Amino acid sequence: MAWGNDSDIVDDGNASGSMSGGFFVAAFVLATLLFSPVQPANSASSASSYVVTETVETLEYDIFESAAPTESVQGSFGQYGPFRVIAPDVAVMTGTVDSYTPAIFRQMLDRYPGIRQIEMRDCDGSVDEEANLALARMIRHAGISTHVPARGSVRSGAVELFLAGVRRTAHPEAEFIVHSWMDEDGREASDYPDSDPVHAEYLDYYQEMGVSAPTAKAFYALTNSVPFSGQLRLSRNDMARFQLVH
């Protein structure tokens, strides 16, 4: 070993002693380094590190479909679409007929088979004419009467429902509003020739409900005398002239 500075050696007489002592010091330092516990390279970073544990909770649930009737309607036994049962033998009708109404009506009759009258208070027709006529035939088959109370309003396709009653009655202040039908293509009754089978569907229905053929034809012509966008208001007496009320 060469030293870079001779002043580190005091004299020749102490040289061997100093080197001997230096040897032991160096050996001690080396042993200390070898047997001392190794510290992490970045103790500050290690001391501040931590483990994050995330708990994920999984929920399981069932979906239940609500029942058709709503028993909580005040003053009623249950609500079934546009029908509200107000007594074991009477249902009030308010609203529109759609494709689901016949099935809902069947549920109502299954629950209340004693219904014998439908009071039509505010009925604005249907958005599904096929379902409307199916519902009308269900009313007739069940032997149910129809009645329009004072200030009651029966409009458009709801008039066909009124005619389904085995007995049809109306208060003098009741109103009936009719107009031409319109198909999915936007064509109205007047757009089809009189010989077209499309007219037979309505004429046959009227006769099925007990209306004579001449009367059915006259009433059908009256309803189609007004375009779909218009309204023709009929009173109870007007309906009586066609023998459509009892």
Summary of the structure (lengths in Angstrom):
residues: 246
radius of gyration: 47.2
end to end distance: 134.9
largest distance: 151.9
contacts: 624
relative contact order: 0.08
helix: 37%
strand: 19%
